[in-house]
C-alpha cells in the first residue's frame, strides 16, 4: 500500500491540521479513527501509540487519491501494518522494562469512554498481557482471525504473507497462548459490588475482609516502570496481597491522595485514585472469577497515566 513507510510520529505533528476527505464524510472518518484505535490498541497495549497510529491511518485515508470502496478494510490494513512496525520497536523496550509490564489503562467513567471502543474481553488487561507472548506477526494474524473474524485470504493481504504462512502464524499463536485466555464472571453488578467491598476493606485496613474477597492463589501486579515506588515482582497469595493493599492505601492517605472513583478499566471493574491537586496517583483493575478476585493490576507509571 502506498505511503506505508511514513513514520507514525507524523501524527503528532499533523494532529491539528485541517484535513478534509475527498469523498468520506466527517462521521466516516471518526468511525475509521475509532476502528483504527481499536486495532492498534489491541496490538500495542499503549493508548498513546495507538492514538498515533489511528491518527496517521485517518490522515492517509483522508488524503488517499484512489477510490476506496471499503474504508473499514482499508483502515484495518494501514493500522495493522503501522502497529507491527511500532510493536517491533516496543518489544525491545519491554525486554528491559523495570518490573511487571502492564498495558496503558483504558478508563471508562459512567459507562462512557473517551476512546469510544468496544470494551470486550479482547481489551482486558489480562488478555493484552497474554498477547505479549507473541511475535508482532503472530499477534496481528491472531487478532485479525480471532477478534476481527477475518478470513485467511484477507489476513494474508494485510500482513503481506501467504495464506499458508498466516495459518501457521495463527496456529503458533494459539499454541503459545494455550489455555491461558482469561475468563471472567459475567455478572457486572456482582463484580462491581465485590470491588466496592474490597476498596472499603482496604480503606479500613481490614485484613480479614480483604482476604475473604481474594482467591487463595490470587496475584497482584504493580507497574511503576522504575519511575515511582511499586512492587517489582508479582505478589502472590491472598494474605500477602491483603497486607500489601492495606499498607498501600494507608500510605496513599498520608501522601494526600484523597479522591478514589470506581470506574471501568479495560472493561473490568476498577478504580482511579487522584491526589488533591487532581493528578492521577494510580489505576487499579481486578479480574473476578467464581465470585473471588483472581488478579489485581495497579498502574502507577506516570508515563502510562498521562492520557488520563
Backbone as CSV, one residue per row, in Angstrom:
resi,resn,N_x,N_y,N_z,CA_x,CA_y,CA_z,C_x,C_y,C_z
1,UNK,0.843,-1.187,0.000,0.000,0.000,0.000,0.877,1.234,0.000
2,UNK,0.578,2.172,-0.840,1.412,3.342,-0.998,1.474,4.134,0.294
3,UNK,2.690,4.671,0.568,2.847,5.559,1.707,3.033,4.860,3.039
4,UNK,3.213,3.543,3.041,3.284,2.821,4.301,4.561,3.109,5.071
5,UNK,5.587,3.660,4.411,6.852,3.895,5.090,6.858,5.181,5.898
6,UNK,5.818,5.984,5.803,5.762,7.246,6.511,5.730,6.998,8.014
7,UNK,6.539,7.702,8.815,6.640,7.409,10.243,5.374,7.741,11.005
8,UNK,5.098,6.926,12.052,3.916,7.124,12.868,3.979,8.453,13.591
9,UNK,5.177,8.894,13.985,5.331,10.135,14.721,4.760,11.329,14.005
10,UNK,4.528,11.219,12.704,3.950,12.312,11.928,2.592,12.706,12.470
11,UNK,1.906,11.757,13.101,0.559,12.043,13.604,0.581,13.179,14.613
12,UNK,1.589,13.208,15.488,1.647,14.269,16.486,1.873,15.623,15.825
13,UNK,2.639,15.643,14.728,2.944,16.895,14.068,1.760,17.426,13.276
14,UNK,0.886,16.537,12.822,-0.195,16.948,11.929,-1.574,16.859,12.561
15,UNK,-1.626,16.527,13.870,-2.920,16.281,14.502,-3.820,17.507,14.492
16,UNK,-3.242,18.701,14.408,-4.062,19.899,14.427,-4.353,20.428,13.029
17,UNK,-3.866,19.744,11.991,-4.112,20.192,10.634,-5.551,19.906,10.236
18,UNK,-6.111,20.769,9.430,-7.459,20.546,8.916,-7.357,19.759,7.629
19,UNK,-7.760,18.487,7.686,-7.655,17.610,6.523,-9.066,17.189,6.120
20,UNK,-9.517,17.622,4.971,-10.857,17.306,4.517,-10.828,16.136,3.543
21,UNK,-11.583,15.085,3.801,-11.596,13.946,2.896,-12.247,14.313,1.573
22,UNK,-11.843,13.606,0.539,-12.400,13.854,-0.779,-13.815,13.322,-0.877
23,UNK,-14.045,12.120,-0.354,-15.358,11.512,-0.559,-15.949,10.876,0.690
24,UNK,-15.254,10.967,1.823,-15.718,10.323,3.046,-16.155,11.405,4.025
25,UNK,-17.410,11.381,4.510,-17.885,12.410,5.428,-17.142,12.358,6.757
26,UNK,-17.233,13.465,7.507,-16.524,13.562,8.778,-16.873,12.411,9.716
27,UNK,-18.160,12.038,9.778,-18.558,10.944,10.667,-17.915,9.627,10.241
28,UNK,-17.664,9.480,8.928,-16.983,8.284,8.447,-15.536,8.255,8.889
29,UNK,-14.885,9.416,8.880,-13.506,9.489,9.346,-13.417,9.217,10.846
30,UNK,-14.389,9.705,11.603,-14.379,9.458,13.040,-14.592,7.974,13.328
31,UNK,-15.489,7.335,12.594,-15.689,5.889,12.756,-14.412,5.140,12.383
32,UNK,-13.734,5.596,11.336,-12.485,4.968,10.919,-11.415,5.144,11.995
33,UNK,-11.373,6.343,12.604,-10.392,6.581,13.663,-10.620,5.652,14.852
34,UNK,-11.897,5.499,15.253,-12.209,4.618,16.380,-11.809,3.177,16.068
35,UNK,-12.101,2.747,14.839,-11.760,1.376,14.459,-10.245,1.189,14.437
36,UNK,-9.529,2.164,13.871,-8.063,2.079,13.817,-7.486,2.036,15.226
37,UNK,-8.055,2.831,16.137,-7.581,2.817,17.514,-7.807,1.441,18.145
38,UNK,-8.980,0.842,17.896,-9.267,-0.471,18.457,-8.286,-1.529,17.985
39,UNK,-7.930,-1.482,16.716,-6.935,-2.418,16.171,-5.575,-2.157,16.800
40,UNK,-5.147,-0.897,16.793,-3.804,-0.547,17.251,-3.641,-0.773,18.752
41,UNK,-4.670,-0.474,19.538,-4.537,-0.654,20.983,-4.388,-2.130,21.336
42,UNK,-5.146,-2.990,20.672,-5.001,-4.422,20.920,-3.616,-4.916,20.499
43,UNK,-3.076,-4.322,19.462,-1.740,-4.706,19.005,-0.653,-4.212,19.962
44,UNK,-0.808,-3.005,20.493,0.283,-2.330,21.184,0.129,-2.253,22.699
45,UNK,-1.111,-2.266,23.191,-1.315,-2.104,24.622,-0.945,-0.724,25.118
46,UNK,-0.874,0.240,24.213,-0.488,1.608,24.552,-1.503,2.576,23.969
47,UNK,-2.119,3.374,24.834,-3.084,4.365,24.367,-2.396,5.407,23.499
48,UNK,-1.257,5.903,23.967,-0.544,6.956,23.250,-0.127,6.500,21.859
49,UNK,0.496,5.327,21.775,0.945,4.835,20.470,-0.233,4.464,19.581
50,UNK,-1.305,3.935,20.173,-2.490,3.599,19.381,-3.142,4.850,18.818
51,UNK,-3.157,5.935,19.592,-3.701,7.192,19.082,-2.870,7.708,17.911
52,UNK,-1.553,7.570,18.014,-0.687,7.984,16.911,-0.980,7.179,15.652
53,UNK,-1.094,5.874,15.812,-1.386,5.011,14.672,-2.735,5.367,14.060
54,UNK,-3.741,5.545,14.914,-5.081,5.864,14.421,-5.092,7.190,13.671
55,UNK,-4.410,8.193,14.220,-4.371,9.495,13.569,-3.672,9.411,12.212
56,UNK,-2.562,8.674,12.181,-1.823,8.534,10.919,-2.661,7.786,9.880
57,UNK,-3.354,6.744,10.312,-4.189,5.973,9.388,-5.305,6.838,8.805
58,UNK,-5.929,7.659,9.651,-7.016,8.513,9.181,-6.491,9.591,8.233
59,UNK,-5.323,10.133,8.524,-4.729,11.122,7.622,-4.495,10.519,6.243
60,UNK,-4.009,9.296,6.222,-3.767,8.642,4.931,-5.074,8.353,4.208
61,UNK,-6.096,7.978,4.986,-7.404,7.733,4.382,-7.962,9.019,3.785
62,UNK,-7.832,10.124,4.513,-8.361,11.400,4.038,-7.639,11.883,2.787
63,UNK,-6.359,11.560,2.683,-5.551,12.050,1.569,-5.481,11.086,0.391
64,UNK,-6.081,9.906,0.581,-5.980,8.893,-0.476,-6.550,9.423,-1.791
65,UNK,-5.799,9.255,-2.847,-6.231,9.725,-4.161,-7.114,8.708,-4.863
66,UNK,-6.902,7.418,-4.564,-7.703,6.395,-5.213,-9.059,6.265,-4.539
67,UNK,-10.026,5.706,-5.244,-11.350,5.470,-4.685,-11.279,4.290,-3.722
68,UNK,-11.839,4.451,-2.531,-11.805,3.407,-1.511,-13.226,2.918,-1.271
69,UNK,-13.504,1.707,-1.718,-14.855,1.157,-1.606,-15.167,0.668,-0.198
70,UNK,-14.144,0.166,0.520,-14.354,-0.385,1.858,-13.386,0.285,2.832
71,UNK,-13.746,1.460,3.359,-12.844,2.179,4.269,-12.434,1.372,5.496
72,UNK,-13.358,0.542,6.033,-13.028,-0.236,7.234,-11.894,-1.222,6.958
73,UNK,-11.962,-1.913,5.826,-10.901,-2.855,5.469,-9.597,-2.118,5.206
74,UNK,-9.705,-0.968,4.554,-8.516,-0.162,4.231,-7.840,0.309,5.517
75,UNK,-8.645,0.826,6.445,-8.084,1.366,7.683,-7.502,0.253,8.550
76,UNK,-8.116,-0.941,8.509,-7.578,-2.079,9.255,-6.197,-2.452,8.742
77,UNK,-6.048,-2.450,7.429,-4.759,-2.784,6.827,-3.688,-1.803,7.255
78,UNK,-3.968,-0.511,7.140,-2.974,0.506,7.482,-2.646,0.453,8.973
79,UNK,-3.675,0.375,9.817,-3.442,0.355,11.261,-2.649,-0.880,11.680
80,UNK,-2.937,-2.031,11.073,-2.218,-3.259,11.417,-0.754,-3.165,11.019
81,UNK,-0.492,-2.705,9.808,0.897,-2.625,9.337,1.706,-1.613,10.147
82,UNK,1.104,-0.473,10.446,1.794,0.502,11.280,2.054,-0.060,12.675
83,UNK,1.088,-0.768,13.213,1.232,-1.332,14.560,2.329,-2.387,14.611
84,UNK,2.440,-3.206,13.574,3.515,-4.206,13.520,4.865,-3.513,13.609
85,UNK,5.022,-2.416,12.869,6.271,-1.669,12.872,6.567,-1.082,14.247
86,UNK,5.546,-0.484,14.861,5.731,0.109,16.189,6.031,-0.966,17.224
87,UNK,5.333,-2.103,17.139,5.485,-3.162,18.133,6.889,-3.763,18.100
88,UNK,7.482,-3.843,16.941,8.846,-4.381,16.855,9.821,-3.537,17.656
89,UNK,9.637,-2.234,17.648,10.479,-1.353,18.450,10.106,-1.437,19.924
90,UNK,8.810,-1.485,20.196,8.333,-1.529,21.578,8.813,-2.785,22.297
91,UNK,8.879,-3.899,21.593,9.292,-5.158,22.228,10.714,-5.057,22.767
92,UNK,11.576,-4.328,22.074,12.943,-4.141,22.545,12.934,-3.370,23.864
93,UNK,12.096,-2.320,23.947,11.998,-1.536,25.185,11.446,-2.387,26.322
94,UNK,10.475,-3.243,26.034,9.818,-4.021,27.089,10.732,-5.102,27.654
95,UNK,11.727,-5.515,26.871,12.657,-6.527,27.366,13.503,-6.004,28.521
96,UNK,13.690,-4.687,28.585,14.481,-4.091,29.664,13.609,-3.292,30.638
97,UNK,12.300,-3.506,30.577,11.373,-2.758,31.421,11.573,-3.129,32.892
98,UNK,11.480,-2.142,33.757,11.666,-2.373,35.191,10.350,-2.837,35.816
99,UNK,10.352,-4.052,36.356,9.154,-4.595,36.984,8.165,-5.130,35.966
100,UNK,6.984,-5.556,36.430,5.962,-6.086,35.515,5.502,-5.019,34.527
101,UNK,5.351,-5.417,33.260,4.803,-4.505,32.245,3.307,-4.718,32.163
102,UNK,2.552,-3.616,32.243,1.101,-3.658,32.067,0.701,-2.684,30.966
103,UNK,-0.406,-2.940,30.276,-0.869,-2.011,29.246,-1.307,-0.687,29.851
104,UNK,-1.263,0.374,29.042,-1.844,1.642,29.472,-3.350,1.444,29.630
105,UNK,-3.918,1.874,30.757,-5.337,1.577,31.009,-6.298,2.425,30.179
106,UNK,-7.367,1.771,29.739,-8.499,2.461,29.122,-9.558,2.613,30.212
107,UNK,-9.811,3.832,30.622,-10.702,4.083,31.750,-12.026,4.640,31.249
108,UNK,-13.117,4.031,31.688,-14.455,4.489,31.345,-15.165,4.890,32.617
109,UNK,-15.722,6.103,32.623,-16.432,6.623,33.784,-17.895,6.785,33.430
110,UNK,-18.771,6.216,34.245,-20.207,6.366,33.999,-20.666,5.728,32.711
111,UNK,-20.033,4.614,32.323,-20.443,3.907,31.117,-19.955,4.548,29.836
112,UNK,-19.059,5.542,29.932,-18.557,6.223,28.742,-17.049,6.068,28.712
113,UNK,-16.451,6.250,27.553,-15.006,6.247,27.416,-14.617,7.213,26.325
114,UNK,-13.529,7.930,26.561,-13.097,8.943,25.601,-12.696,8.331,24.277
115,UNK,-12.426,7.035,24.268,-11.920,6.396,23.059,-13.003,5.677,22.277
116,UNK,-14.180,5.542,22.878,-15.334,5.001,22.172,-15.019,3.689,21.455
117,UNK,-14.324,2.803,22.146,-14.055,1.486,21.588,-14.862,0.467,22.378
118,UNK,-15.198,-0.611,21.744,-15.992,-1.645,22.402,-15.174,-2.284,23.512
119,UNK,-15.678,-2.233,24.718,-14.980,-2.821,25.847,-15.387,-4.284,25.955
120,UNK,-14.536,-5.151,25.495,-14.822,-6.575,25.443,-13.655,-7.331,26.061
121,UNK,-13.795,-8.646,26.168,-12.721,-9.441,26.756,-11.405,-9.277,26.012
122,UNK,-11.468,-8.987,24.719,-10.236,-8.843,23.946,-9.518,-7.543,24.263
123,UNK,-10.120,-6.688,25.086,-9.467,-5.454,25.524,-9.038,-5.540,26.983
124,UNK,-9.309,-6.641,27.640,-8.957,-6.758,29.053,-7.444,-6.735,29.216
125,UNK,-7.002,-6.243,30.363,-5.566,-6.197,30.623,-4.977,-7.604,30.650
126,UNK,-5.736,-8.552,31.179,-5.246,-9.933,31.229,-4.965,-10.456,29.829
127,UNK,-5.857,-10.178,28.890,-5.695,-10.650,27.522,-4.528,-9.938,26.837
128,UNK,-4.399,-8.632,27.034,-3.319,-7.884,26.398,-1.957,-8.321,26.918
129,UNK,-1.867,-8.612,28.203,-0.608,-9.122,28.751,-0.282,-10.485,28.151
130,UNK,-1.303,-11.322,27.998,-1.111,-12.646,27.409,-0.555,-12.529,25.987
131,UNK,-1.037,-11.545,25.231,-0.588,-11.366,23.847,0.884,-11.003,23.743
132,UNK,1.493,-10.560,24.847,2.911,-10.209,24.828,3.789,-11.433,24.551
133,UNK,3.227,-12.613,24.667,3.996,-13.833,24.364,4.250,-13.991,22.865
134,UNK,3.502,-13.265,22.051,3.531,-13.468,20.604,4.473,-12.505,19.904
135,UNK,4.970,-12.935,18.739,5.718,-12.022,17.884,4.738,-11.027,17.266
136,UNK,5.238,-9.904,16.738,4.324,-8.935,16.115,3.441,-9.547,15.025
137,UNK,4.002,-10.396,14.164,3.205,-11.003,13.103,2.203,-12.006,13.653
138,UNK,2.604,-12.792,14.652,1.661,-13.724,15.285,0.515,-12.962,15.932
139,UNK,0.856,-11.881,16.579,-0.171,-11.082,17.262,-1.160,-10.502,16.259
140,UNK,-0.634,-9.977,15.158,-1.501,-9.395,14.131,-2.416,-10.452,13.528
141,UNK,-1.839,-11.581,13.129,-2.635,-12.630,12.492,-3.678,-13.189,13.459
142,UNK,-3.288,-13.383,14.715,-4.212,-13.932,15.712,-5.374,-12.974,15.968
143,UNK,-5.085,-11.693,16.148,-6.147,-10.720,16.407,-7.085,-10.590,15.216
144,UNK,-6.511,-10.541,14.020,-7.348,-10.417,12.829,-8.279,-11.616,12.681
145,UNK,-7.775,-12.788,13.041,-8.569,-14.008,12.906,-9.558,-14.182,14.067
146,UNK,-9.059,-14.089,15.303,-9.856,-14.454,16.470,-10.751,-13.325,16.980
147,UNK,-10.321,-12.078,16.803,-11.098,-10.950,17.321,-11.909,-10.276,16.225
148,UNK,-11.268,-10.040,15.070,-11.936,-9.298,13.999,-12.534,-10.204,12.919
149,UNK,-12.344,-11.522,13.065,-13.017,-12.514,12.223,-12.703,-12.367,10.738
150,UNK,-11.451,-12.086,10.415,-11.031,-12.022,9.015,-10.708,-13.424,8.523
151,UNK,-10.963,-13.684,7.238,-10.553,-14.972,6.685,-9.064,-14.912,6.340
152,UNK,-8.494,-16.082,6.055,-7.045,-16.146,5.876,-6.575,-15.414,4.620
153,UNK,-7.414,-15.340,3.614,-7.038,-14.600,2.408,-6.855,-13.120,2.722
154,UNK,-7.775,-12.567,3.526,-7.675,-11.160,3.907,-6.487,-10.924,4.833
155,UNK,-6.270,-11.838,5.766,-5.132,-11.700,6.678,-3.825,-11.698,5.886
156,UNK,-3.743,-12.591,4.908,-2.547,-12.678,4.073,-2.288,-11.360,3.348
157,UNK,-3.362,-10.752,2.849,-3.202,-9.476,2.152,-2.736,-8.383,3.108
158,UNK,-3.286,-8.366,4.306,-2.968,-7.307,5.258,-1.532,-7.398,5.743
159,UNK,-1.096,-8.599,6.131,0.254,-8.734,6.692,1.295,-9.067,5.632
160,UNK,0.850,-9.189,4.397,1.750,-9.404,3.250,2.553,-10.701,3.391
161,UNK,1.821,-11.763,3.692,2.380,-13.108,3.751,1.420,-14.035,3.019
162,UNK,1.844,-15.258,2.782,0.968,-16.211,2.111,-0.110,-16.709,3.067
163,UNK,-1.192,-17.277,2.500,-2.245,-17.836,3.350,-1.706,-18.954,4.230
164,UNK,-0.838,-19.777,3.657,-0.261,-20.885,4.422,0.536,-20.357,5.615
165,UNK,1.303,-19.312,5.378,2.088,-18.712,6.464,1.169,-18.140,7.539
166,UNK,0.079,-17.519,7.128,-0.854,-16.932,8.098,-1.528,-18.006,8.945
167,UNK,-1.855,-19.138,8.323,-2.415,-20.241,9.098,-1.411,-20.721,10.146
168,UNK,-0.141,-20.758,9.754,0.901,-21.164,10.694,1.062,-20.151,11.819
169,UNK,0.985,-18.860,11.474,1.098,-17.812,12.483,-0.004,-17.936,13.526
170,UNK,-1.243,-18.143,13.071,-2.367,-18.266,13.993,-2.237,-19.536,14.823
171,UNK,-1.816,-20.625,14.199,-1.652,-21.890,14.923,-0.580,-21.751,16.006
172,UNK,0.540,-21.085,15.663,1.601,-20.871,16.655,1.112,-19.982,17.790
173,UNK,0.335,-18.957,17.434,-0.197,-18.052,18.459,-1.089,-18.818,19.422
174,UNK,-1.971,-19.645,18.886,-2.853,-20.435,19.751,-2.052,-21.348,20.669
175,UNK,-0.974,-21.912,20.141,-0.129,-22.797,20.943,0.564,-22.021,22.056
176,UNK,1.095,-20.846,21.719,1.779,-20.020,22.723,0.820,-19.578,23.831
177,UNK,-0.405,-19.258,23.439,-1.383,-18.781,24.417,-1.979,-19.931,25.218
178,UNK,-2.034,-21.113,24.598,-2.545,-22.294,25.274,-3.944,-22.080,25.804
179,UNK,-4.164,-22.547,27.014,-5.486,-22.407,27.640,-5.536,-21.168,28.528
180,UNK,-4.612,-20.243,28.282,-4.491,-19.100,29.186,-5.437,-17.955,28.929
181,UNK,-6.269,-18.036,27.878,-7.168,-16.913,27.603,-8.076,-16.696,28.813
182,UNK,-8.078,-15.483,29.336,-8.769,-15.236,30.610,-10.275,-15.402,30.531
183,UNK,-10.854,-15.812,31.662,-12.304,-15.906,31.810,-12.715,-15.004,32.970
184,UNK,-13.923,-14.443,32.873,-14.411,-13.533,33.896,-15.859,-13.863,34.234
185,UNK,-16.252,-13.556,35.473,-17.670,-13.669,35.830,-18.479,-12.709,34.972
186,UNK,-19.638,-13.161,34.522,-20.442,-12.366,33.598,-21.280,-11.289,34.288
187,UNK,-21.574,-11.470,35.563,-22.451,-10.545,36.277,-21.683,-9.274,36.640
188,UNK,-21.869,-8.212,35.852,-21.124,-6.973,36.065,-21.464,-6.330,37.405
189,UNK,-22.729,-6.339,37.781,-23.123,-5.717,39.045,-22.481,-6.424,40.226
190,UNK,-22.419,-7.753,40.168,-21.790,-8.507,41.251,-20.296,-8.207,41.318
191,UNK,-19.658,-8.072,40.152,-18.229,-7.736,40.132,-17.991,-6.356,40.726
192,UNK,-18.868,-5.403,40.365,-18.716,-4.040,40.881,-18.900,-4.002,42.395
193,UNK,-19.876,-4.765,42.892,-20.097,-4.807,44.345,-18.885,-5.409,45.062
194,UNK,-18.282,-6.409,44.428,-17.100,-7.037,45.020,-15.965,-6.013,45.121
195,UNK,-15.782,-5.218,44.088,-14.740,-4.192,44.127,-15.030,-3.151,45.203
196,UNK,-16.288,-2.731,45.314,-16.659,-1.749,46.339,-16.311,-2.268,47.733
197,UNK,-16.619,-3.535,47.984,-16.303,-4.133,49.286,-14.796,-4.212,49.501
198,UNK,-14.075,-4.530,48.433,-12.620,-4.655,48.534,-11.990,-3.291,48.850
199,UNK,-12.419,-2.256,48.139,-11.886,-0.913,48.354,-12.194,-0.438,49.773
200,UNK,-13.427,-0.697,50.231,-13.810,-0.289,51.587,-12.957,-1.003,52.631
201,UNK,-12.712,-2.298,52.429,-11.892,-3.058,53.378,-10.455,-2.552,53.390
202,UNK,-9.938,-2.171,52.219,-8.580,-1.627,52.146,-8.501,-0.293,52.877
203,UNK,-9.526,0.544,52.712,-9.556,1.843,53.393,-9.577,1.659,54.908
204,UNK,-10.263,0.624,55.358,-10.376,0.371,56.792,-9.200,-0.451,57.335
205,UNK,-8.361,-0.964,56.448,-7.252,-1.803,56.882,-7.712,-3.135,57.431
206,UNK,-8.862,-3.613,56.949,-9.462,-4.855,57.447,-8.868,-6.044,56.676
207,UNK,-7.813,-6.629,57.215,-7.107,-7.712,56.520,-7.982,-8.945,56.344
208,UNK,-8.774,-9.257,57.343,-9.628,-10.446,57.263,-10.649,-10.301,56.135
209,UNK,-11.253,-9.113,56.030,-12.237,-8.878,54.979,-11.578,-8.897,53.604
210,UNK,-10.387,-8.341,53.498,-9.664,-8.345,52.230,-9.367,-9.771,51.783
211,UNK,-8.865,-10.581,52.705,-8.538,-11.969,52.365,-9.760,-12.736,51.900
212,UNK,-10.908,-12.461,52.512,-12.136,-13.191,52.182,-12.608,-12.907,50.760
213,UNK,-12.215,-11.765,50.208,-12.640,-11.383,48.864,-11.681,-11.867,47.785
214,UNK,-10.524,-12.353,48.200,-9.484,-12.772,47.260,-9.450,-14.292,47.111
215,UNK,-9.188,-14.759,45.890,-8.910,-16.184,45.695,-7.609,-16.522,46.416
216,UNK,-7.519,-17.720,46.910,-6.335,-18.106,47.676,-5.052,-17.933,46.855
217,UNK,-5.140,-18.206,45.542,-3.958,-18.109,44.686,-3.960,-16.829,43.847
218,UNK,-4.617,-15.790,44.339,-4.672,-14.514,43.613,-3.263,-13.942,43.430
219,UNK,-3.114,-13.101,42.396,-1.820,-12.471,42.105,-2.039,-10.980,41.870
220,UNK,-1.144,-10.176,42.421,-1.181,-8.723,42.216,0.042,-8.293,41.414
221,UNK,-0.196,-7.470,40.395,0.871,-6.917,39.560,0.859,-5.396,39.705
222,UNK,2.031,-4.816,39.878,2.132,-3.370,40.058,3.172,-2.824,39.092
223,UNK,2.757,-1.870,38.252,3.628,-1.326,37.207,4.018,0.107,37.551
224,UNK,5.271,0.263,37.977,5.811,1.600,38.234,6.823,2.013,37.202
225,UNK,7.266,1.043,36.382,8.206,1.334,35.309,9.537,1.902,35.771
226,UNK,9.853,1.745,37.051,11.093,2.318,37.568,11.000,3.814,37.818
227,UNK,9.806,4.377,37.617,9.625,5.833,37.769,9.106,6.199,39.157
228,UNK,8.303,5.324,39.756,7.720,5.559,41.076,7.795,4.261,41.872
229,UNK,7.490,4.349,43.153,7.531,3.166,44.008,6.412,2.199,43.613
230,UNK,6.776,0.946,43.384,5.827,-0.107,43.049,6.500,-1.443,43.295
231,UNK,5.695,-2.483,43.488,6.262,-3.819,43.672,6.898,-4.281,42.365
232,UNK,8.160,-4.642,42.403,8.868,-5.012,41.172,8.657,-6.474,40.797
233,UNK,8.032,-7.219,41.682,7.692,-8.612,41.366,6.231,-8.843,41.719
234,UNK,5.571,-9.750,41.009,4.173,-10.053,41.355,4.068,-10.520,42.804
235,UNK,2.971,-10.177,43.439,2.700,-10.601,44.818,1.624,-11.677,44.760
236,UNK,1.934,-12.848,45.268,1.021,-13.987,45.163,0.462,-14.368,46.523
237,UNK,-0.802,-14.762,46.520,-1.436,-15.244,47.749,-2.318,-14.201,48.396
238,UNK,-3.475,-14.649,48.871,-4.468,-13.732,49.433,-3.934,-12.953,50.634
239,UNK,-3.227,-13.621,51.521,-2.762,-12.939,52.734,-1.748,-11.858,52.409
240,UNK,-0.801,-12.153,51.550,0.225,-11.163,51.203,-0.389,-9.977,50.461
241,UNK,-1.340,-10.250,49.588,-1.987,-9.164,48.843,-2.792,-8.279,49.787
242,UNK,-3.485,-8.888,50.740,-4.276,-8.119,51.697,-3.390,-7.158,52.477
243,UNK,-2.265,-7.646,52.952,-1.342,-6.786,53.706,-0.793,-5.675,52.815
244,UNK,-0.456,-6.020,51.587,0.084,-5.027,50.658,-0.952,-3.933,50.393
245,UNK,-2.191,-4.309,50.107,-3.226,-3.334,49.778,-3.548,-2.440,50.968
246,UNK,-3.595,-3.002,52.153,-3.864,-2.193,53.339,-2.739,-1.182,53.549
247,UNK,-1.496,-1.624,53.345,-0.348,-0.729,53.514,-0.312,0.366,52.467
248,UNK,-0.579,-0.001,51.202,-0.568,0.975,50.109,-1.654,2.026,50.312
249,UNK,-2.829,1.586,50.734,-3.939,2.521,50.941,-3.617,3.497,52.063
250,UNK,-3.025,2.993,53.124,-2.652,3.861,54.247,-1.598,4.873,53.812
251,UNK,-0.627,4.416,53.040,0.439,5.316,52.574,-0.128,6.384,51.643
252,UNK,-1.060,6.002,50.785,-1.657,6.961,49.860,-2.362,8.077,50.619
253,UNK,-3.039,7.737,51.713,-3.716,8.757,52.522,-2.708,9.743,53.094
254,UNK,-1.573,9.224,53.574,-0.538,10.095,54.130,0.033,11.037,53.071
255,UNK,0.021,10.591,51.813,0.557,11.411,50.722,-0.467,12.401,50.189
256,UNK,-1.647,12.422,50.772,-2.667,13.367,50.337,-3.482,12.904,49.154
257,UNK,-3.475,11.576,48.912,-4.294,11.024,47.823,-5.671,10.753,48.406
258,UNK,-6.646,11.521,47.978,-7.924,11.510,48.679,-9.126,11.138,47.810
259,UNK,-8.987,11.200,46.510,-10.152,11.021,45.640,-10.079,9.696,44.902
260,UNK,-10.891,8.717,45.319,-10.967,7.437,44.620,-12.334,7.326,43.950
261,UNK,-12.331,7.013,42.667,-13.577,6.858,41.933,-13.615,5.483,41.287
262,UNK,-14.734,4.789,41.440,-14.895,3.489,40.812,-15.191,3.686,39.328
263,UNK,-14.490,2.933,38.488,-14.587,3.091,37.039,-14.534,1.718,36.387
264,UNK,-14.608,1.715,35.057,-14.323,0.515,34.273,-12.924,0.672,33.688
265,UNK,-12.097,-0.349,33.851,-10.735,-0.336,33.305,-10.619,-1.489,32.317
266,UNK,-10.517,-1.157,31.043,-10.454,-2.179,30.004,-11.609,-3.167,30.120
267,UNK,-12.774,-2.645,30.463,-13.974,-3.466,30.529,-14.153,-4.239,31.816
268,UNK,-13.227,-4.107,32.770,-13.306,-4.815,34.040,-13.455,-3.812,35.179
269,UNK,-13.906,-4.257,36.357,-14.061,-3.333,37.482,-12.722,-2.720,37.877
270,UNK,-12.747,-1.436,38.219,-11.517,-0.776,38.597,-11.769,0.515,39.329
271,UNK,-10.695,1.195,39.681,-10.800,2.486,40.346,-9.634,3.364,39.928
272,UNK,-9.875,4.669,39.984,-8.832,5.639,39.682,-8.639,6.483,40.930
273,UNK,-7.393,6.655,41.332,-7.055,7.352,42.567,-6.316,8.625,42.208
274,UNK,-6.823,9.770,42.695,-6.225,11.070,42.389,-5.810,11.792,43.673
275,UNK,-4.782,12.615,43.524,-4.362,13.468,44.628,-5.276,14.681,44.703
276,UNK,-5.131,15.471,45.747,-5.997,16.636,45.935,-5.848,17.657,44.816
277,UNK,-4.688,17.651,44.127,-4.493,18.583,43.012,-5.013,18.037,41.688
278,UNK,-5.627,16.857,41.707,-6.202,16.269,40.502,-5.285,15.309,39.774
279,UNK,-4.016,15.246,40.162,-3.072,14.354,39.495,-3.440,12.894,39.760
280,UNK,-3.320,12.060,38.722,-3.634,10.635,38.881,-2.502,9.942,39.629
281,UNK,-2.846,9.284,40.729,-1.865,8.561,41.537,-1.720,7.115,41.065
282,UNK,-2.865,6.470,40.775,-2.824,5.080,40.322,-4.164,4.686,39.715
283,UNK,-4.134,3.615,38.954,-5.352,2.994,38.421,-5.307,1.514,38.784
284,UNK,-6.381,1.045,39.386,-6.496,-0.348,39.809,-7.541,-1.057,38.968
285,UNK,-7.260,-2.283,38.567,-8.276,-3.111,37.921,-8.216,-4.509,38.520
286,UNK,-9.345,-5.211,38.492,-9.401,-6.561,39.056,-10.044,-7.517,38.056
287,UNK,-9.654,-8.777,38.149,-10.294,-9.862,37.410,-11.076,-10.700,38.419
288,UNK,-12.329,-10.949,38.103,-13.192,-11.691,39.021,-13.660,-12.982,38.362
289,UNK,-13.510,-14.089,39.069,-13.989,-15.381,38.595,-14.448,-16.190,39.798
290,UNK,-15.611,-16.840,39.654,-16.181,-17.652,40.737,-16.381,-16.841,42.011
291,UNK,-16.740,-15.559,41.846,-17.073,-14.725,42.992,-15.898,-14.237,43.809
292,UNK,-14.678,-14.462,43.343,-13.480,-14.010,44.063,-12.570,-13.226,43.108
293,UNK,-11.748,-12.372,43.690,-10.775,-11.618,42.904,-9.587,-12.526,42.604
294,UNK,-9.356,-12.764,41.323,-8.274,-13.660,40.900,-6.967,-12.915,40.641
295,UNK,-7.080,-11.675,40.156,-5.888,-10.893,39.832,-6.180,-9.420,40.047
296,UNK,-5.154,-8.690,40.447,-5.222,-7.243,40.595,-4.064,-6.636,39.823
297,UNK,-4.330,-5.510,39.173,-3.284,-4.809,38.436,-3.320,-3.338,38.816
298,UNK,-2.186,-2.837,39.270,-2.096,-1.444,39.696,-1.135,-0.717,38.770
299,UNK,-1.632,0.281,38.071,-0.791,1.094,37.193,-0.358,2.349,37.949
300,UNK,0.956,2.511,38.103,1.486,3.687,38.780,2.467,4.463,37.896
301,UNK,2.913,3.863,36.807,3.872,4.527,35.920,3.250,5.819,35.405
302,UNK,3.803,6.982,35.756,3.181,8.253,35.338,3.128,8.422,33.827
303,UNK,4.065,7.814,33.097,4.050,7.906,31.647,2.802,7.237,31.066
304,UNK,2.327,6.197,31.748,1.168,5.457,31.255,-0.151,6.005,31.793
305,UNK,-0.059,7.027,32.627,-1.256,7.663,33.181,-1.466,9.056,32.607
306,UNK,-0.523,9.527,31.796,-0.567,10.898,31.299,-1.837,11.178,30.505
307,UNK,-2.353,10.181,29.767,-3.548,10.419,28.942,-4.806,10.583,29.772
308,UNK,-4.717,10.299,31.074,-5.871,10.445,31.952,-5.924,11.805,32.618
